[in-house]
Each structure stands twice: as structure tokens, then as C-alpha cells.
Amino acid sequence: MSALSTLAALGFRDNAVRRFQAAYCGPPTGANVEGWLSIDGMLGPKTEDSINWVAGNGNRLSTHFTTAEVACKHCGEPYVRRELLSALEALRDDVKQPIHLLSAYRCAEHNKSVGGVWYSTHTIGAGCDINIARTRITVAQAKRVGRFSGIGNRGTLASHLDVRHLFPDQNKTPGVTPARPALWAY
């Protein structure tokens, strides 16, 4: 199977190579000795080796998160930013428990249907919602990791996490950082 066919099978469609490169947070493999890929849209040996690693390792974009977990519930595209996956992996290591996601990427149509704002971090793959019935992570634990700049909560539990500070064009809360995240309650 060609690398482009594999990307399509994984759910990547529009700008598939570029979006895969932005999402890949797996280990260095083959020609990819650095780990993260250049986001250039070119299907070179580093990107091909990383696509093959994902396809051969349970469709994992990172150590623990699969394309199915981060894919849009409407269109199925698994567009997510590696910075978010890296932050989630750091949180998982810190709390020593699996993190179950309700949603991550949302296409514009799905975001609108669930009442999301047009500038939602979900629409650029930089935000996710935590399944708080299965994953009990407190706001304090999410803040302690120092990687999230947006934390939504239900009581003391973190129910939304994002890395908005890394994407200034989409960030409608200037000045937020992981040290001073935007906090809100649902």
C-alpha cells in the first residue's frame, strides 16, 4: 500500500501529508531520527517511515493516542496537533493513568452542530475534551504539568484541555500561557 493510500486509510484527507506531519508525535523511526517531522507537505523518507510506524503500531499518532481517539466524530479526520498530543502524554505520565478523550478534532460542521465557537481550539486540532466519567484529572494536576494554556472544568475535574498559546491566530485570550492558563467552568 502506498503512503498516500495508508494516510487515506488512517482518515487523513485534505492536505493529508501536511496534517499527518503536524499530528505525528510518535518515536523516531527509520529515516526519521528526530521524532517530530517538518511540516512541509512533502512525502519524503522521514514522513513515509513515520506513516508506516503509525500503521504498524495500532494507528497510534503518539505512544498512547490513536487516530480513532482524536478523529472528528462527523467527518472522521484525525487532525490533531503534535503539541497537544505531547502535552497529553506528559499529563498521562504525571498522573500515571490512561486519559480517555471524548473529542479532539472537530471539522467546522461538527463544531457548529455541538455549539462550539468559530475560533474553537478543536477546529485546529489544538484542543480536546476529557471523558471525566472514565478519567479523573483535576485542574490542579493539569496545571502542574505546565503544558496547557486552556483548561475548562466541571467542578474540580479538568474536562477540556488545549494548547492555544501556540496558535496566536486562533487564540482569543491573549496573554495566556501554561503558567497562566485560561480557566473556565462549564
Residue pairs with C-beta under 8 A, 6 or more apart in sequence:
1 9
3 43
3 47
3 48
3 51
3 52
4 16
4 17
4 43
6 51
6 52
6 55
7 16
7 17
7 20
7 51
8 16
9 55
10 20
10 51
10 54
10 55
10 59
10 67
10 78
11 67
11 71
11 76
11 77
11 78
12 19
12 20
12 77
12 78
12 79
13 75
13 77
14 77
15 41
17 41
17 42
17 43
17 47
18 39
18 40
18 41
19 77
19 79
19 125
20 37
20 47
20 50
20 51
21 37
21 38
21 39
21 40
21 41
21 47
22 39
22 79
22 81
22 82
22 125
23 61
23 70
23 78
23 79
23 80
23 81
23 82
23 85
23 125
24 36
24 37
24 50
24 54
24 61
24 82
25 35
25 36
25 61
25 62
25 65
25 82
25 85
25 86
25 89
26 35
26 50
26 53
26 54
26 57
26 60
26 61
26 62
26 63
27 35
27 53
27 63
28 34
28 35
29 49
29 50
29 52
29 53
30 45
30 46
30 49
30 50
30 52
30 53
31 44
31 45
31 46
31 48
31 49
32 45
32 46
32 47
32 49
32 50
32 53
34 46
36 82
37 46
37 47
37 50
38 46
54 60
54 61
54 67
58 66
59 66
59 67
59 68
60 66
60 67
61 67
61 70
61 78
61 80
61 82
61 85
62 82
62 85
62 86
62 88
62 89
63 89
64 88
64 89
64 92
64 98
64 99
65 80
65 85
65 88
65 89
65 101
67 78
68 78
69 101
69 104
70 78
70 79
70 80
70 85
70 101
70 104
70 105
70 125
70 128
71 77
71 78
71 104
71 105
72 78
72 79
72 103
72 105
72 106
72 107
72 110
73 103
73 106
73 110
74 106
74 107
74 109
74 110
74 113
75 107
75 109
75 110
77 105
77 107
78 105
79 105
79 125
80 104
80 105
80 125
80 128
81 124
81 125
81 126
81 163
81 166
81 167
83 126
83 163
83 166
84 104
84 125
84 126
84 127
84 128
84 161
84 162
84 163
86 147
87 145
87 147
87 148
87 161
87 163
88 99
88 128
88 161
90 145
90 147
91 99
91 137
91 141
91 142
91 145
91 147
91 148
91 161
92 98
92 99
94 141
94 144
94 145
95 137
95 141
97 135
97 136
98 135
99 130
99 135
99 137
100 130
100 131
100 134
100 135
101 128
101 129
101 130
101 131
102 128
102 129
102 130
102 131
103 122
103 128
103 129
104 122
104 125
104 127
104 128
104 129
105 122
105 123
105 125
106 114
106 116
106 120
106 122
106 123
107 123
108 123
111 118
111 120
111 122
111 123
116 122
116 123
119 170
119 172
120 127
121 127
121 150
121 162
121 163
121 164
121 167
121 170
122 128
122 129
123 170
124 167
124 170
126 162
126 163
126 164
126 166
126 167
126 170
127 150
127 160
127 161
127 162
127 163
127 164
128 160
128 161
128 162
129 159
129 160
130 137
130 157
130 158
130 159
130 160
130 161
132 154
132 157
132 158
132 159
136 157
137 157
137 158
138 156
138 157
138 158
139 151
139 153
139 156
139 157
139 158
139 183
140 156
141 158
142 148
142 151
142 158
142 161
143 151
143 181
146 178
146 179
147 163
147 178
148 161
148 162
148 163
148 178
148 181
149 162
149 163
149 164
149 165
149 166
149 176
149 177
149 178
149 181
149 182
150 160
150 161
150 162
150 163
150 164
150 173
150 176
150 181
150 182
151 158
151 160
151 161
151 162
151 181
151 182
151 183
151 184
152 158
152 159
152 160
152 161
152 183
152 184
152 185
152 186
153 159
153 160
153 183
153 184
153 185
153 186
154 185
154 186
159 186
160 186
164 170
164 171
164 173
164 176
164 182
165 171
165 176
165 177
165 178
168 174
173 182
176 182
